[in-house]
Amino acid sequence: MIKHESIQDKFLGQFRDEKTKVVVFLINGFQMKGIIEDYDKYLVCLQSQGKQHLIYKHAISTFTIDDAEE
């Protein structure tokens, strides 16, 4: 059986592997900045401000790369 990786998993895997700083936009308008530590079928684990946040994928609207200088 051939396993097809989704586009979503390709991007999340690349963000995780490269420790890319991302901005996660939630459907309620809230934004979270951090690094994706891991993900599965339902959740994304985001390291932000020294804490781990588990975010349900159905609550996420968009990911963008955080280009802001710190």
N, C-alpha and C positions, 0 to 999 in steps of 0.2 A: 504494500500500500504506500502510495506517495503522500508524504506530509507536506502541505503547502503552508508556508509561513505568510501571515497576513502583513500588509503594508504597515499596519499599526505596530506589530511586533518587530518588524525590521527597524523602524524609527526608535522605538523604545529601547531595543537592544543596543543600537548604536549610541543613543544618549547615555545609557547605563555604562557601556564598555568604555566610552571616551570621557566619562564623568563630566558631561556637558551641563553647564548651568542653564536651566530652563525656567520659563514662566508658565505656570499651569493656570489657565483660566477656567473657572468653574461655571456651571450654567446659572448660578445665582449671582454672577458678576464678580465674585471674590477672586483675587489673584494670589498665588503662592509662588515664591521663587526658591529654587533649590536644585539639588542633584538627585536624579532617579537612582535609587539603590537597587530596586528590583521591581518586578511586576509579574502578574499572572493573568489568568483569564478574566478576573473580576476586579483586581486591585492594583494600584500603583503605590509603591513605598517611596516617599519623597523625604530626603534629608534637608531640613530647612531650619535655620537659626539654632543649630545644635540639637534639634529634636527630630524624631522620625514621625512622619504623618502617613497614615494609610488612607488613601483616597479611592473611593469606588469609581471605576471607569465610567459608569453611567452618569456620574456627577460632573465629568470633565467635558468642557466644550472644546478647548484648543490648547495645544502646546506651542510655545515659541522659544527660540534660543535667546537667552538673556545676554544681550550685548552691552549692558550697562557697566560702566567702570565702577569698581568699588573702592 
